[in-house]
Amino acid sequence: MAEGRTRPVWAEVDLDALGANVALLAHRAAPAALCAVVKADAYGHGAVQVARTAVESGAAGLAVALVDEGLELREHAISAPVLVLSEVVPDAAEVLVRGGLTATVSTQAGMEALSQAARRVGTRAGIHVKVDTGMHRVGVAEAEAVGLVDAAAADPALRVEAVWTHLAVADGATDEDRAFTTLQLERFDKVVAGLGARPRLVHAANTAAAVAWPSARYDLVRCGIGMYGYAPSPAMSDGGAGPDVAGFFAELRPVLSLKARVSAVRELDAGERPSYGRRRPLPERGVVATVPIGYADGVSRRLFDAGCPVLIGGRRRPLAGVVTMDQIVVDCGPASPVAPGDEVTLIGRQDGEEITAADWAARLGTIAYEVLCGVGTRVPRVYAGAGSR
């Protein structure tokens, strides 16, 4: 397998694992269709390769956050429907329409901008109207939703393909979380029931709801983090949301591994304090390995204080000092056979041991989404599996 060309650092993306995850999610959500969320460069995995694999594995469409993200897919001959998840600024409306993307609309001004753009281009613009049922981030208010949808349906330059909403705590396990998700779905159902005509698609479910909330599946589910092999929250993987939900997420396979190779080794005496700040004395004389990856690549400085190890030679090895911009130092212990060129796994599996993005997230007080998206752009993505051709 190819690695980074100018330094031995790379992220392996297992497209077979991705395809298997998509198939599992699609089966779980059926008969609802699956929309693969590939925004933010597919959560750091590579949007074009992930989009192709997702569609080949059963996804009926794709979703992005930005017009530019959708255009990148089109430039690579990906013809599947692509939904832009947020309403775009008026100046971007015509670019969206010319790119054959599907717009989210949540305001009168946004609807009018899309309508005018479609007229200039000489086509009808497909739109999904987003309803705010309690997330309070974007979306038309419930009281105004029916009016906006009906007005869009009456505009000959627009084609209302869907109404949708987003669930704030579908990944939660508390009674309050469950009650609020139920309330959001009730609010959404009321809007849908009040429409002059039901659109072809109604959708609400993210990964969490697609797995744990059958009533939220409607016609389409939007799956992001699950495709990449992770549960949306610890509650969904540790049994807090129920054994069936935990069992499902246990079947998913992490798609991305973060790897490097040892660039140098040195033997240091007990008490030496490697790296900036001289934060930690070595407990005994031993080998310290330098690895050419750092916080500019997504390896958080907080991993040192959090005690997160790396894998070398199938063993968990602690960091010997703080993470720097381009390098880390690893305490390999006494009489270690570690040598330059040895593979280092920061995220992934090595000789039966595994460190996951969820492990990092737990130690850093964040979520796996942030860890995956944080793997820097200067880390080359190397693709494996049937979709890597």
LUMPALUM-89917 format. One record per residue (C-alpha): residue number from 1; residue in one letter; x, y, z. Coordinates in steps of 0.1 Angstrom, whole numbers, always signed. Layout:
<pts>
  num  residuo     xx     yy     zz
  NUM        A      X      Y      Z
...
</pts>
This chain:
<pts>
  num  residuo     xx     yy     zz
    1        M     +0     +0     +0
    2        A    +13    +35     -9
    3        E    +21    +59    +19
    4        G    +28    +96    +21
    5        R    +53   +104     -6
    6        T    +73   +131    +11
    7        R    +71   +119    +47
    8        P    +59    +86    +62
    9        V    +25    +98    +75
   10        W     -8    +87    +60
   11        A    -45    +80    +67
   12        E    -57    +47    +54
   13        V    -94    +47    +43
   14        D   -110    +12    +41
   15        L   -136    +16    +14
   16        D   -148    -20    +19
   17        A   -156    -12    +55
   18        L   -174    +19    +44
   19        G   -194     +0    +19
   20        A   -203    -26    +45
   21        N   -214     +1    +69
   22        V   -236    +18    +43
   23        A   -252    -15    +35
   24        L   -259    -22    +72
   25        L   -275    +12    +77
   26        A   -295    +10    +45
   27        H   -309    -24    +56
   28        R   -317    -10    +91
   29        A   -336    +19    +76
   30        A   -355     +1    +48
   31        P   -378     +8    +32
   32        A   -366    +43    +37
   33        A   -338    +53    +13
   34        L   -304    +63    +26
   35        C   -287    +97    +19
   36        A   -250    +96    +26
   37        V   -236   +127    +43
   38        V   -203   +135    +28
   39        K   -198   +171    +40
   40        A   -165   +183    +54
   41        D   -146   +161    +29
   42        A   -167   +131    +41
   43        Y   -157   +138    +77
   44        G   -121   +138    +67
   45        H   -122   +106    +47
   46        G   -123   +121    +12
   47        A   -156   +131     -3
   48        V   -152   +119    -39
   49        Q   -141    +84    -30
   50        V   -166    +81     -2
   51        A   -194    +93    -23
   52        R   -187    +69    -51
   53        T   -185    +40    -27
   54        A   -216    +50     -8
   55        V   -237    +52    -40
   56        E   -223    +18    -52
   57        S   -232     +4    -18
   58        G   -268    +15    -18
   59        A   -271    +52    -10
   60        A   -298    +69    -30
   61        G   -283   +103    -27
   62        L   -256   +125    -10
   63        A   -256   +155    +13
   64        V   -231   +183    +17
   65        A   -229   +215    +37
   66        L   -216   +238    +10
   67        V   -222   +245    -27
   68        D   -185   +241    -33
   69        E   -186   +206    -18
   70        G   -214   +197    -41
   71        L   -196   +211    -71
   72        E   -166   +190    -63
   73        L   -187   +159    -66
   74        R   -201   +170    -99
   75        E   -167   +178   -113
   76        H   -158   +142   -106
   77        A   -188   +129   -126
   78        I   -209   +119    -96
   79        S   -244   +122   -109
   80        A   -264   +111    -78
   81        P   -287   +137    -62
   82        V   -268   +160    -39
   83        L   -286   +180    -12
   84        V   -270   +211     +2
   85        L   -280   +210    +38
   86        S   -281   +247    +46
   87        E   -298   +275    +28
   88        V   -273   +293     +6
   89        V   -267   +330     +3
   90        P   -285   +346    -26
   91        D   -253   +351    -46
   92        A   -247   +314    -46
   93        A   -282   +304    -58
   94        E   -274   +304    -95
   95        V   -242   +285    -90
   96        L   -261   +259    -71
   97        V   -288   +256    -98
   98        R   -262   +254   -126
   99        G   -244   +227   -107
  100        G   -275   +205   -106
  101        L   -276   +205    -68
  102        T   -307   +204    -46
  103        A   -312   +234    -24
  104        T   -324   +236    +12
  105        V   -348   +265    +17
  106        S   -359   +278    +50
  107        T   -368   +315    +44
  108        Q   -390   +335    +19
  109        A   -358   +353     +7
  110        G   -340   +321     +1
  111        M   -370   +307    -18
  112        E   -372   +338    -40
  113        A   -334   +338    -47
  114        L   -337   +301    -59
  115        S   -367   +310    -80
  116        Q   -350   +339    -97
  117        A   -318   +318   -103
  118        A   -338   +290   -118
  119        R   -355   +314   -142
  120        R   -322   +328   -153
  121        V   -308   +294   -160
  122        G   -340   +282   -177
  123        T   -348   +253   -154
  124        R   -368   +243   -123
  125        A   -348   +241    -91
  126        G   -353   +212    -68
  127        I   -357   +222    -32
  128        H   -361   +206     +3
  129        V   -378   +229    +28
  130        K   -363   +226    +63
  131        V   -386   +230    +93
  132        D   -372   +240   +127
  133        T   -389   +217   +152
  134        G   -366   +225   +182
  135        M   -330   +224   +171
  136        H   -332   +262   +167
  137        R   -303   +265   +144
  138        V   -318   +269   +109
  139        G   -352   +261    +95
  140        V   -386   +278    +90
  141        A   -407   +281   +121
  142        E   -435   +256   +125
  143        A   -462   +283   +122
  144        E   -447   +295    +89
  145        A   -438   +262    +74
  146        V   -470   +253    +56
  147        G   -472   +287    +40
  148        L   -436   +286    +28
  149        V   -440   +251    +13
  150        D   -473   +259     -4
  151        A   -459   +291    -18
  152        A   -429   +272    -32
  153        A   -452   +245    -47
  154        A   -471   +272    -65
  155        D   -439   +287    -81
  156        P   -434   +272   -116
  157        A   -396   +278   -113
  158        L   -394   +255    -82
  159        R   -400   +218    -75
  160        V   -406   +210    -39
  161        E   -391   +176    -35
  162        A   -391   +173     +3
  163        V   -397   +187    +37
  164        W   -373   +179    +64
  165        T   -362   +186    +99
  166        H   -332   +177   +122
  167        L   -333   +160   +156
  168        A   -313   +175   +184
  169        V   -310   +146   +209
  170        A   -319   +115   +190
  171        D   -286   +101   +203
  172        G   -295   +107   +239
  173        A   -306    +80   +264
  174        T   -323   +101   +291
  175        D   -361   +104   +295
  176        E   -358   +141   +287
  177        D   -340   +133   +255
  178        R   -366   +108   +244
  179        A   -394   +131   +253
  180        F   -379   +159   +233
  181        T   -373   +137   +202
  182        T   -409   +126   +204
  183        L   -420   +162   +207
  184        Q   -399   +172   +176
  185        L   -415   +143   +156
  186        E   -450   +153   +167
  187        R   -443   +189   +156
  188        F   -430   +177   +123
  189        D   -459   +154   +117
  190        K   -483   +183   +123
  191        V   -465   +204    +96
  192        V   -466   +176    +71
  193        A   -503   +169    +78
  194        G   -511   +206    +71
  195        L   -495   +207    +37
  196        G   -517   +212     +6
  197        A   -499   +182     -9
  198        R   -473   +159     +6
  199        P   -439   +161    -12
  200        R   -423   +130    -26
  201        L   -399   +129     +3
  202        V   -402   +135    +41
  203        H   -371   +131    +62
  204        A   -359   +137    +97
  205        A   -335   +110   +108
  206        N   -297   +113   +112
  207        T   -277    +82   +120
  208        A   -290    +81   +156
  209        A   -326    +82   +146
  210        A   -321    +59   +116
  211        V   -309    +32   +140
  212        A   -329    +39   +172
  213        W   -361    +57   +161
  214        P   -382    +37   +135
  215        S   -409    +64   +136
  216        A   -383    +90   +124
  217        R   -373    +71    +92
  218        Y   -401    +84    +69
  219        D   -390    +82    +33
  220        L   -353    +90    +37
  221        V   -326    +89    +64
  222        R   -294   +110    +64
  223        C   -265    +90    +77
  224        G   -231   +105    +85
  225        I   -211    +92   +114
  226        G   -225    +57   +112
  227        M   -211    +53    +77
  228        Y   -176    +60    +90
  229        G   -179    +33   +117
  230        Y   -189    +52   +148
  231        A   -219    +56   +171
  232        P   -231    +92   +174
  233        S   -227    +91   +212
  234        P   -214    +68   +239
  235        A   -250    +61   +250
  236        M   -256    +45   +217
  237        S   -227    +21   +219
  238        D   -225    +13   +256
  239        G   -261     +1   +260
  240        G   -276    +33   +274
  241        A   -299    +35   +244
  242        G   -307     -2   +245
  243        P   -290    -35   +237
  244        D   -304    -36   +202
  245        V   -289     -2   +194
  246        A   -256    -11   +209
  247        G   -255    -43   +191
  248        F   -261    -26   +158
  249        F   -232     -1   +163
  250        A   -209    -30   +174
  251        E   -213    -44   +138
  252        L   -200    -12   +122
  253        R   -163    -10   +113
  254        P   -141    +21   +117
  255        V   -131    +33    +82
  256        L   -101    +55    +88
  257        S    -67    +46   +104
  258        L    -40    +72   +111
  259        K     -5    +59   +107
  260        A    +31    +70   +104
  261        R    +66    +55   +107
  262        V    +93    +60   +133
  263        S   +118    +86   +119
  264        A   +145    +83   +147
  265        V   +153    +65   +179
  266        R   +175    +75   +208
  267        E   +183    +59   +242
  268        L   +179    +83   +271
  269        D   +186    +81   +308
  270        A   +159    +80   +335
  271        G   +149   +115   +344
  272        E   +154   +130   +309
  273        R   +125   +152   +298
  274        P   +118   +151   +261
  275        S    +99   +178   +240
  276        Y    +88   +213   +247
  277        G    +82   +223   +283
  278        R   +102   +192   +296
  279        R    +69   +180   +311
  280        R    +76   +144   +319
  281        P   +107   +127   +332
  282        L   +114    +93   +318
  283        P   +108    +67   +346
  284        E   +138    +46   +335
  285        R   +165    +45   +309
  286        G   +150    +35   +276
  287        V   +143    +41   +240
  288        V   +124    +72   +228
  289        A   +111    +72   +192
  290        T   +104   +103   +172
  291        V    +74   +101   +148
  292        P    +69   +129   +122
  293        I    +33   +138   +129
  294        G    +19   +165   +151
  295        Y     -9   +188   +160
  296        A     -9   +204   +125
  297        D    -20   +170   +114
  298        G    -48   +166   +139
  299        V    -29   +150   +168
  300        S    -41   +172   +196
  301        R    -16   +185   +222
  302        R    -41   +174   +248
  303        L    -34   +138   +240
  304        F     -2   +140   +261
  305        D    -20   +151   +293
  306        A    -49   +127   +285
  307        G    -25    +98   +285
  308        C    -34    +85   +251
  309        P     -9    +60   +237
  310        V     +1    +50   +202
  311        L     +7    +15   +189
  312        I    +42     +3   +179
  313        G    +51    -33   +175
  314        G    +15    -42   +186
  315        R    +21    -26   +221
  316        R     +6     +5   +236
  317        R    +33    +31   +241
  318        P    +28    +64   +260
  319        L    +39    +97   +247
  320        A    +72   +108   +262
  321        G    +65   +145   +258
  322        V    +40   +170   +246
  323        V    +28   +169   +210
  324        T    +45   +195   +188
  325        M    +34   +209   +154
  326        D    +51   +183   +133
  327        Q    +64   +155   +156
  328        I    +57   +134   +186
  329        V    +81   +115   +209
  330        V    +71    +81   +222
  331        D    +84    +63   +253
  332        C    +91    +28   +241
  333        G   +106    +16   +274
  334        P   +139     -2   +281
  335        A   +156    -27   +257
  336        S   +130    -19   +231
  337        P   +136    -33   +195
  338        V   +119     -2   +180
  339        A   +138    +11   +149
  340        P   +134    +38   +123
  341        G   +108    +27    +97
  342        D    +86     +8   +122
  343        E    +49    +15   +116
  344        V    +31    +36   +142
  345        T     -6    +34   +145
  346        L    -23    +64   +162
  347        I    -58    +54   +152
  348        G    -65    +19   +140
  349        R    -56    -17   +146
  350        Q    -22    -32   +149
  351        D    -15    -69   +159
  352        G    -47    -73   +178
  353        E    -46    -40   +196
  354        E    -68    -11   +186
  355        I    -71    +26   +192
  356        T   -102    +43   +178
  357        A   -113    +79   +172
  358        A   -139    +72   +200
  359        D   -110    +64   +223
  360        W    -94    +98   +215
  361        A   -127   +115   +219
  362        A   -133   +100   +253
  363        R    -99   +112   +266
  364        L   -102   +146   +250
  365        G   -138   +153   +262
  366        T   -151   +156   +226
  367        I   -168   +134   +200
  368        A   -155   +111   +173
  369        Y   -168   +135   +146
  370        E   -143   +162   +157
  371        V   -114   +138   +158
  372        L   -121   +125   +123
  373        C   -126   +159   +108
  374        G    -95   +171   +125
  375        V    -71   +149   +106
  376        G    -52   +175    +87
  377        T    -53   +181    +49
  378        R    -15   +176    +47
  379        V    -20   +140    +57
  380        P    -25   +120    +24
  381        R    -55    +97    +23
  382        V    -46    +62    +10
  383        Y    -76    +41     -2
  384        A    -79     +4     +1
  385        G   -107    -20     -9
  386        A   -128    -26    -40
  387        G   -136    +11    -44
  388        S   -100    +22    -44
  389        R    -95    +17    -81
</pts>
